Structure formats: structure tokens, C-alpha cells
Amino acid sequence: MRRRRLKAPLWGTAFADLRRLHLLLRKASLAKDIKAVWKTHLLKTLICVIADMELLGLRIGATEIAAHIYAHYSLGQFSSAIDLWREAVAAISSGQKFNAESPQPSSVRHLFPQTHVYALQAAVQLKNVNVVRDVYTMSVSMIKGAAGAEDNAQCRSSVLALSQALFSVSKRAKTATGSDYPWDPSRLGYDFLHQIYIKNEQRTSGPDQLLATRLLRCMIRALCLNGDCKHAMHIYLKHTASLENSRYGIAPEILCEMVGGLCKHALVDEAHEILSEATSGSRSIYVWNTYFDGLVRHPQKTLKGRSVSLLERFQEAVQDMHRIDGIEPDTVTWSIWIRACFQLGDWHGAYKCFRDYFAIMSRDVASWDTVIRGLFQSNSPEAHAVGWQLVEEFISISATNPLRKDVGSSTVVVADSRLVETVLLHCFPRFSDVKSTYAYEVLSKDAFKKVVLWIEAKVSPQRKISHAIIIGTLLKSGRIRAALDMHQDMIDRQLWPTKSINCMIVKALVLAGSRRRALGSAADATRDAEDFIERRVPKQHYAAAYLPLVKCAALDRRYVDMWVLINRHYPWVVPKQEEEAAAAADTSRPFPDAAMYQAVLSATEATADWSENRRLLDKLRHHLNLVSDSGDKKFKTKMVGVYNHYIKKHI
């Protein structure tokens, strides 16, 4: 029996009701006082309503598309949000009709600017540089095309909002299993950011100073990360001159980025020169602390040609800060001083500094962590004992008077997760034999129990570092099954394990397999490790995870197994969150990578198997031709360096 087609008036009524419903749902989800659970339910219902509209053949306009993308983005479904945006862009570009019922359907000719912002924010959450560039470029093109004139006021405002979305605060993407690092806009590259900076400067209504500050800061960081500090200094001196003449002045963040970038490359004198020539308004305590940190990281560098000790240079710099700007050292300054003392092996001086400024440093958890960590890492048993005494003291102080800090108009209790991880790392080196730990020998039985209870109460179930320490401790004690259970629990809670956690477990499985092989077991020594990688490890970690297996096979001269592992995912892998990219070559990661090639080449060199060494070089040379057009040049650069190093030995 054929279904009777609804009459046009009923179609219109159904469309009006569903449209009204989805607008009400979106409005309710945007309320500031709504609970997270209710907002999730509203957004899921909104997605279902729009899906029903598509199923009924009702017209899906720009409003529905914006609501659909917003719902997926707010639910953390970033890949789905980008896919919907791309489908809408493709439909608009091709003139596709969205109303399947009408005899003469109308097409959606544009998207709201906010829709592009939602899509770009979703791309930023995925932390995929190529996707962010593509979404931004296409969005700007469509916004300008819809406005009809680039100098249109609405167009300028929309492009500005889109540019600011590049710096949106990063959240943990539940669907991006490899997003272990925070989003850094400087990864977009200097050229891309510089084009946005020029467009912002050319705005008829004047440049947006906040955007200009953010862009300039990321441009400097991008250049310093690539080692081009000379160009970074040129950009800083060129563009900060205009900012000095504006009513805003140079933002301290820009000066801090320039000083920090120079210090990371051991250019301490240049950093001091930049800091001295800056205006007093831009020299804050944060900039000075960045310079102090650079002094400690590169103690071998001389200051203006003078050979002075690290602490003398540090003391001179602190005096300059007080003399020039009238700024007093804060807890971060003294924490850096304490690190300098530990670096010189003077744990007594570090502990004395902590006690001298105990009044201000005792209110900062990071200061406690710095001194306790340094004492634990010292080679002196006396320092270890002092460290455990400080742990007891901190537990007693925090129990009676929790450390607090001001956040806006309210006061919150300071989290001490990092200190908990420091204590956990040095308290339980072996779960199977607690009495052998130094903490148990130093502390009394009641004090040790007090520390254990404090760790159990304070350890955070959401911090990956805490899980890494516990998993590493379990593996050291031979409890691989317990470590695998904790790893699976992290995956079930979508607290995606980091590359270091995955590699720790793989190494433990390879070592256990090698022991079984040495005892004459017929089972494959690498089967458990291979199964773990294929089932639980994300693709972007494949190269690092397979490295121990390949190296073990090469050292054992199991070349058949070695070549099977090398060819398993040759020539590259594409991470799942990057599969939606237009070209696989732009998002692929070589497999094997430079580290894998270097490991097997070094192993065959050590065993004097030059024929296999030559075969590996031939494989690497052929692989370079395949990845030559890859989007990320750092992979190819490292592989070329490995090839050039080992090919010389065959000449």
C-alpha cells in the first residue's frame, strides 16, 4: 500500500513546529545557568530534531546548519562538526538543493559567520594544523564572498571573530585519542600568521590590538621554534615600534615571548639587551622571571664576556630588576634560585633559601614541590631525610590551613596534584617490597601511613602523569597485568594514554617476551606487544611503539621478523582524527620513522651485518622518495639526516 503524501499545508505546519522546536532547544542550551547534564540532553535532542527534518525532506537552512554544527561542537564531537560544515560548504559551492519536497526548491546560498567560527573552533580542538588552515581559508573566502565587499563593516567584524577563534581555549577532545598536547597557534607557521597580521593592520577601522598582540606573540614563537631567532628579533623590533606609539604600548606577553625564545637558544646576552631596551611598562615580574629561568638553563654562557658564577649572575640580575623597575622578587623568582642551587649541587643553600622566605613560599604549592623534588633527586641521604620531613610538614599545614588563591572575586583551594606526583614517584619505587623504599626507612610507621593516606586522598583520577607514575611502578615490580588493567581503565574513561605510557607498556611486554624466549618458550616473544599496539595504541604512536620490537628483532638477528614489522604499515600511517583531511600525504606520518631506521641501522652495525644494513639504507632511500611531498617537513628532514649518517660508512 502506497503512503499518502501529505498536503502542502500540513508540510508547512510540520516544518514550522520542528523549526520552532529546534530554535527553542538551542536558546535553552545557550543559557548561562543551565546544568551540564541538561545542556547535554538538550543538544542531543536538537541533533535528533534536525535529523528528523532531513528525514521528512524539510528544508535545512542556514539556521539549522548553524545549530547542527554548534550541537556537535559543544558535545565534543569535533570531527562530526567539521564534516557537517564541509558538506554544507560543498552543497553551497555546487548549488545543491536542500528542500527535496518543493517542486522548485530553494538552495542555501550562504552560511552565517558564526557557523564558520564553530567549525574553526572544532578544528582547533582537534589540534590538526592542516585542518585549521583549510577551515580558516575557506571560511574567510565564503565570508568575503557573501559580504560582496572586503571593506564591508560586517565582513571585517566576521573575519576578526574568525581570526580570534584561532586562539580559543583548548579543551580535552574526547574523540581525539592522540591530542595529548595543548593547542599552540604558533604551529600554524610564521607565513600563515603573518598574512593574518597584515590583514588586521589593513583594517579600515584600525587594527584590533588584542589580535595583533596574540599574532605577534605566536609569530615570534614560531620563528624561535624553528631556530630563526635573528628573524624573530627583526619582527619584534619592527612591529613593536608601532605598538609603543599606540595607547596600549607593548604587551608584556610579547616581550616575554621574545626573551624566552632567545634564552631557549642560549642567547642570554641578546635576551638581556632586549630586556634592557624595553620600556618599563612592558617589563613585568613575569618577563624578569623568564630571563632568570634562561640564566639557570644555560649556566655555561658568559654574561657580556665576563666569566662569573651562576649565582653571581642571578644575584646581579635580581638587583637590576629592583634598581631599574623597583620590582621585588616573588615566589617564582626564589623557586628559580632554588633550582639553581640544586643544579650546582648545593642542596643546603636551596633549603636555606626556602626557610629564609618561608613566609611567602609556604603559601605556594609549586615552591614546596620545587624544593622537595630537588631534595629527593640529590645524592645525599641527609637531603632525602630533609625532604621527607618537609612532606610531613606540608601535610600537617595543608590539613589545618589549606592553601588558597584568589580567582576573580572568589577564593579557591589550591590543587596539590603535582606535589602528590612528586611524593608518589619517590615513595613507592617497588610495590612488591614496600620496606625497601627509603621513605619507609626514614619515616616512622605512623608517619609513613599518614603519607600513604594523603596520597590516596589527593591523587587525581584525571591526571595522566599520575597514571604514568603508577603504571611505571607496576611495570618495575613485574605486575604487567595490573598495568594493562589501568591502561584499559584510562581508555574506558576516555583519558587517552600518552605516548610515553604506551611505550612503557610495550617495552615491558617485549622484555617479558624475551625472557620467555630465553627460557625456551615456543610462543612468539613479540605477539603480546604487537597485539597491544594494534588494539590499544593510536596510529600516531605506532612508530614509537613499534621501535622496541624492531630493535629487539634486529639485535637478536631475527631479520625475518624485523622486515615483517618494518613493512607492516609502510610507508605511512594516518591518525584517525586526521583521516578527514583532503590529502593523506598532508597528514600522514612515515612508518618507519627516523628513530626506527636509526635503531635498526645501529643494531645491524653493532652485529656487523652489513648486507642487512645496506638493505635498510636502500629501503630508507626509497621511502624518502615517497614522503618527499609530505605536509610535515620535519619527518623527512630527520630521515635524511639518518640516511646521510650511515651511507658514509659504505663509501
N, C-alpha and C positions, 0 to 999 in steps of 0.2 A: 504494500500500500504506500502510495507516494505521500510525502509530508506536504501539508498545505502551506503554501508560502504566506507569511504574514503580510498584511496590508501595510501600505506606507505609513499611515498614521500611527499604527502600533509600533512599527520600526522606530519612528521618531520619538515616541514615548519611552521605549526601552533605552534608546541612546541617551535621552535626557536624564533618565533616572540613574543609569550607570555613570554617566559623566558627573552628575551631581554627587553621587556617592564617592567617586574617586577623589573629587576635589575636597570633600569634607574629610576624608581619611588623611589626605596629605596635609590639610590645615591642622588637623588634630595632632599629627606626628611632629609638626614643627613647634608645638607648644613647649616652652622652656621648662615648665614644672611637671612634665609628663614623666612617669617612671620608665626605666629602660625596658622592662618586661612588656608593658603595654605598648610602648613605641614599636617594639619588635613585632608584636601581634598586628598592629595597625599596618605596618609596612608590608608584612606578608599578605594580609588581606588586600591591600592595594595592588600588589602584583597579581593576585588571583582575579581581581575585578578587571584589570586591563587585559589579562589573558582571556577572560570571558567575552570582552568586547571584540577581541580579534577573532575568537571562535564564531561569534554571531555575525561577523562580517561588518561590524560597525566601523565608522571612520575613526582612525587613530591619528589625531592631530599633534601639533607641536606641544600642546599642554600635556597630553597623555604620554608622549615620548619623554618629556622632561620628568614627569612624575615616576615613570618606569625606571629610568636611569638613576634617579635620586634614591628610589627604594632599594635597588640593588647595591648602590654605593654605600648607603647607610647601614645595610645589613652585612657589610664586609665582603660582598660578592663582587670584587673589583673587576675580575675578568669578564663576568657577565655584563657588567655595566658598560665596559668598553666595547664588547661585542654588539650590544644594542645600539650604542652610538654609531658604530661603523655601519651597521645595517641601515640606520636612518640616513646617514651621510650618503651611502651608496644609492639608496632609493631616491633621495633628492637629486643627486647628480644625474641619474638615469631617467628621472621623471616618472618613477613608478607610482601607480595609483594605490592609495591606501583604502578607499571605500569600494569594496567589491560588490555591493548591492545596488548602488545607484547606476542608472543607465549611462549617465555622463559624470563619472566620479571626478572629484577634485583632488589634486595632489598637494602634499605639504611642500611648500617651496622654501621653507627656511626652518631653522631651529632657534629657540630662544638662546641668548648669550649665556644664560645661567646653565643651560643644558651642556654647553661646551665646558663650562667650569667644572661641572660634576664629572664629566668624562676625564678631564685632565687631572682632577684630584684622585680619581680612581687609578690612573696611570702612575701618579706619584706614589700611591700606596703600594703598587706592585714593584716600585723601585727599578723599573726597566728603563734604561736611558733611551733606547731606540723607540720604545712605545711612547714615552713622554714627548720626544721630539716630534714624532709623527702626529700625535694628537694635537699638540700645540700649533704646529704649522698649518694643518688642515683647518683647525678651529679659527685661527686668525684669518685665513683666506675666506672662509664662509662668512665670518662676521663682517669683513670689509665688503664682500660681495652683496650681502643683504642690506648693508647700510647705503650702498651706492656711491659713497664718497669717503675716502680715507680720513678727511679732515672733519667728518661729521662728529658732533659732540657725543652722541650716543655711541658711536663706533669707538672713539677714544676711550670712553669710560669702560666699554666692554673689553677692549684689548688690555686695559690696565688691570681689570679684575682677573683676566686670564693669566696675565704675567705674574700677578701676586699669588695665584694658585700654585705656581711652581715652588713656592716656599711654604706650602701648607704643612701643618704639624703632622708628623708621621705617626701612624698607629700601627699596631702589630697586625699584619694581614693574616687572617686565619687560613686563607686558601693558598697563600704563597709560602710553600714549605721551605724555601731557601732564603727568605728575607730575614736573615739574622742581623743585618746591619741597618743602622738608621739611614734615612734618605738624606743625601747630600747633593744639593743642586749644582755644586761645582763639578760633579761628574758629567754634566751636560757638555762640558768643554768650553774653553775660552771663546772660540769663534761664535758659537751659538748664543752665549750670554752677552757677548759684545754687540751683536746685532740688536738684541732686545734693549740694551743700554742706549744705543744710538737712537732707536725709535722713541724711547722715553725722553731723551734730550730734545728731540724734534717736535714734541707735543706743542701745539699752538697755545694751549692754556698754561704752559710751563711744565717742567719735569716733575714727576712725583718723587719727592725726596726720600721717602721710605723705600720705594722700589729701587731708586738709584743707589742707596746705601747697601741694600741687600745684593744687588747685582755686582757692584764694585767689589764687595767683600768676597763673593763667590768667584769672580774673575781672578782676583789675586790668589785665592786658594788654589784654583785650577792650574794657574801658571806655576805656583810653588810646588804643587804635587808632581808636576812634570819636570821639575828641576830648573825651570826657566826663571830664576829669581831676578835676573837682570831686567827682563821684560816686565816682571811684576813690579819692580821698583819704578820703572818708567811709567807704567799705568797709574801707579799710586801717586807719583809726583804730578802727572799730567792732569788727572781728574780731581784730585783733592784741592788743587788750586782754585777751581771754581766753587767747590764746596766751602772753602774758607771765606769766600766773599759773600756767601749766602747767609741768611739769618739763622740757618741751622748749624753751620760750622761742620767740622769733620767729626763724624761719629766715632766714638771710642772703639766700636767694633771693627772699623776699617783699619785703624792704627794697630789694634791688637792682632788682626789677621796678618798684617804686613810684618810686624815684629816677630810673631810666632812662626811665619813661613821662613824668614831668614834664619831664625835660631834652629829650626829643624835641619837646616843645611849647614849648620856650624858657622854661619856668617854672623858671629857675635858682634864684631866691630861695626858692621853695617847696620845691624839692628840698633845698636847704641846710638849711632849717628841719626837714624830715622827718629828714634825716640827723643833725642835731644832737640831736634829741629822742629818737632811738632808743637802746636800751640798748647798752652797749659790747660785749656778747656777740654782737650781731647785726651790728655794723659790722666787716666784714672788708675786706681789701685789694681784693676784687672790687667791693664796694659803693663804696668810695672811687674806684676807677678808673672806675666808671660815671659818677660825678659829675664827675670830671676830664674825661672824654670829652664830657660835656654842656657844660662850660665852653668847650672848644675849638670845638664845633659852633656855639655861639651867642656869639661874642665881642662882639657889639654890645650884649648885655644888661648892665646895670649890676648890681653886687653891693650889695644893700641901699641903693640910692640913690646909691652912690658911683661916680663915673666913674674907673675905673682901667684900666690896660692889661691885655691878656690874660695876659701872662707874670707880671705882678704878682699878679693874682688867682690864677693857677695856683700860684705860689710860696707865697702865703698859705694856700691850701688844703692844700698838702703839709705845711706847718708845723703846721697844725691837726691833721692826721692823726697826725703824730708826737707832738704835745703831748697830745692827748686820749686816743689809743689806743696810743701807743707803737709804731706800725707804720712800718716803713721802706719807702721806695719800691722797687718791683720793676721788672723789665724792661718790663712793660706800662705802668707809670707814666711811665718815661722815654721809651718809644715815643710816648706821647701828647704829652709835652713836645716831642719832635722834630717831630711833626706840627704842633704849634702854631707852632714856629719856621718851618717851611716855609710855613705859612699866612700868616705875616707877611712872607714873602719873605727871611727871614734863614737862608739855607742854611749859612752859616758857623757860626752858633750851633747848628744842628741837627747838623752834622758834629762840632763840638767836644764836644757832649753825648755823642755816640756814642763818641768817643775817650776822654772822661773816665771813662765807665763801661763801657769795653770789656771788662773782666774778666767782668762778668755778662751784658752784652748780646751778646757774641760767641758765647755758648752758646745763643742763641735765634734760630732762623731767621726768625721774624716781625720781630725787630728789624733784622736785615740787610735784609729786604725793605722795611721802612718807610723806612729811610734811603736805600737805593739807588733806590727808586721816587721818593722826593722829589727826589733829585738829578737824575734823568732828566727829571722834569717841570718843573724850574727853567728859567728863560730864559737862564741863564748857561752859555756853553761851558766855562768853568772848572769849574762844578758837574758837567757831563756827564763831563768828564775824570776828576774825582774819583770819580764813580760807577763808571766802568769799572775804575778802579784797585781799588775795593772788590770788584767782581765777581771780578777776578783773585785778590785776597787770599782771598776766601771759597772759591774753587775750590781753592786751594792748601791752606787749612786743612782743608776737608772731605775732601780726598784723603788726608791724613796722619792726621787725627784726626776721624772722622765725628761729627757732633753726635748726642748720645743723650739720652734722657729715661727716667725710671723709670715703668713701668706695672705697678702691683701689686708683685709680687715679682721681676719681671724688668726688664731694660733693653733698649730697642729703639732703633734708629737713627731719627732724626727725618727725616720726608719733607720735601723742599725743593721741592715742586711749585709752590707759589705764587711762590717766588723765580725758578724757571725760567720761569714765565709772564711775570714782570716783565721779565726779560732778553730773552725771546723777542719781547715786544711792542715793545721799543725797539731791538732788534738788527737786525731784518730788515724795515724798512718797505717795501722793494721786493725781491722775489725776483729779478726780471728784471735788476736792476742793483745787485749787492751792493756795488760800490765806492762808491756814492753814500751809503751809510749812514755815520753819524757814528762808529759803533763801528770801522769799518774804517779810518777816518782817524786815530782816536786810538790804537788798539792797533797793535802790530806784527803782522806777518803770522803769526808763530808764536803770539802771544797770541790773535789773532782765531780761528785754527784751534783753539786749546785751548778757547775759549769755545763754539765750534760743536760740538765733540765732546762737551763737557759737557752741552749742551742735548740732543743726540741720545741721550745715555745716561740722562738724568734725566727727560725729558719723559714724562708719564704717559699711556698709551693709554686710561685710564678717566676722565680729567677733561674735562668738556665745555668748560671755559674754554680749555684748551689747544687743543682743536679749533676753538673760535671764533676764537682769535687767528690760527691758521694759515689757516683759511678766509678770514678778513678780509684777510690778507696776500695770498693768492692772488687774491682779487677785486680788490684795489687794483692788482695787477700785470696785470690783464686775463686771468688764467688761470681762466676760468669753468668750463671742462670739468674741470679738476683739482679745483676746489672742489666741483663736483657729485659727482665720484667719491668724495671724502672724506665728503660728506654721506651718500651711499648706503652707504658702509662703516660709518658710525655706525648707520644703521638696521639693517643686516645683523647687527651685533653687539648690537642692542637697547640701544644707548647713545643714547636718543632725543634728537635735536637740540632745543635750546631755541628759544623763540620768537624771540630775537634772531638766532640763526643762520639760521632760516628767513627772517626778514625781510631780513637782509643779502643773501641769495642772490636773493630776489625783486627787491629794488631794483637789483641788478646786472643781472638779466635784463631789467628794464624799461628801464634805461639803454641796454643793448645794443640792445634793440628800437627805442628812439627814434633811436639813431644810424643803424640800418638804414633807418628811415623817412625820415630827413633825407637819406640818400643815394639815395632814390628806389626803395627795395626794395618790391616788391609784397606781400611777406609781412606777415602781421599782426604788429604790433610787440609785442603782449602775449600772443601764442599760447604761447610758451615758458614765460612766467611763469605763465599760467593752468594749463597742463599740469603744471608743477611743483607748484603748490598742490594741485590735485585728487589728484595721485598720491602725494605725499610728506608733505604738511603735515597734522597732526591737526586735527580740526574746531574745537577750542578756540582755535586760532591763526588761523582763517580771517579774522576781521575785521582783525587786524593785518597779515596777509599781503596781503589784497586792497587795503589802503589805498593803497599806492603806485600800483597800477593805476588805481584810481578817480580819484585825484588827478591823475595824468598825463592821463587822458582828459578830465577837466574843464578842465584848463589848456590843452589842445590844442583845446578846443571840440568834441570828439568825443562829443556828448551821447548819440548812439545807443548807442555802446559803454559810456558811463557808466551809462546806465539798465539795460543788459543785466547789467553787473556788480553793480549795486545789487540787482536782482531775482533774482540767481542763487540765493541762499539765504535770501531774505526769507521770513518775518520773523525766523527764528531758526535756530540750529543746536544740535544736542545732541551733545556729545562721546561717543565710543564707550564709555568707561568709565563713563558715566552713563546709558546707554540702559536699564539695568535698573531705573531709578527708577520709582516708581509713576506719577508725572505728569510729562509732558515739560515743562510750564510751570515746574516747580520746579527743573529742572536746565538749562533752555535758556539760551543766550546770544544776545542780539539780533544780528541781521545785517541791515543795517549797524549798527554800534555808534556811540556818541557821537563817537569820534575820526574815523570815516569821514564822518559827517554834517558835522562841523566842517570837514574838509578840503575837501569839495566845495562847501559853502556859502561858505567863504573864497575858493575858486578862482573861483566864479561872481561873487562880489562884486568880485574883482580885475579880472575881464574885463567887468564892468558888464552881465552878462546877468541882468537882474532877473527876467525871466519864468521862467528855469530856476531861479533862486534861490527864487522863490515856489513853484514846483512841488516843490522839495526840502523846503521847510517844510511843505507840505501832506502830503507823504509821511511826514515825521517826526511830524507831529501824529497821523496815522492809525496810525503804528507805535506811538506811546505808548499808545494805547488797547489794542493787542494785548498789550503786555508789561507792562501795569499790574499784573497779578496774578502776575508772575514771582517766583520764590523769592528771588533776589538783588536787593535794592533798589538797590544801588549803580549798576547799569546804567541803571535808569530815572532815577535822580537826575541822573546826568551828561547823559543825553539831554534831560531837562527844562531843564537849565542851558543847553545849546546852543540849544534852541528859543527860550527867553526872550531870549537874547542877540541873535539875528538877527531875530526877529519885530518887535523895536522899530524896526528900520530900514525897515519897511514901513508904519509908522503915520504 
